[in-house]
């Protein structure tokens, strides 16, 4: 079981003052997310596809969330489930023109 936190200490300094939220972590998280999107796109452009394991080797621990955000930005990325080294993982690649047309042009008009 997890140890319970003392609610009186959460969000306070050791002197008892309230901790003010810092934009430092917020800005850091935005920069890390943007860098991960950039790395994944570069890998897709160079190699054509990227697996969950390859993405994790690049430091992207949750490639599915990076792909989700790229799709939200209009990138047409296909997920294919495969077995690799005895594990069921995902491989991501850009959708082909034919796949986009067969899909009826959902989720945007152009492939990046």
Residue pairs with C-beta under 8 A, 6 or more apart in sequence:
11 18
11 19
12 18
12 19
13 19
33 66
33 69
36 59
36 60
36 66
37 66
37 69
37 70
39 58
39 59
39 60
40 50
40 55
40 58
40 60
40 63
40 66
40 67
40 70
40 92
41 70
41 75
43 50
43 54
43 55
43 58
44 50
44 77
44 92
44 93
44 94
48 93
48 94
49 91
49 92
49 93
50 63
50 91
50 92
50 93
51 82
51 84
51 89
51 90
51 91
51 92
52 63
52 64
52 89
52 90
52 91
53 84
53 85
53 87
53 89
55 63
55 66
55 92
56 63
60 66
63 90
63 92
64 79
64 90
67 77
67 79
67 92
70 77
71 77
71 107
74 107
74 108
74 110
74 112
75 94
75 111
75 112
76 94
76 95
76 99
76 100
76 107
76 108
76 111
76 112
77 92
77 93
77 94
77 95
78 92
78 93
78 94
78 95
78 99
79 90
79 91
79 92
80 90
80 91
80 92
80 93
81 88
81 89
81 90
81 91
82 88
82 89
82 90
82 91
83 89
94 111
94 112
95 103
95 111
97 111
100 111
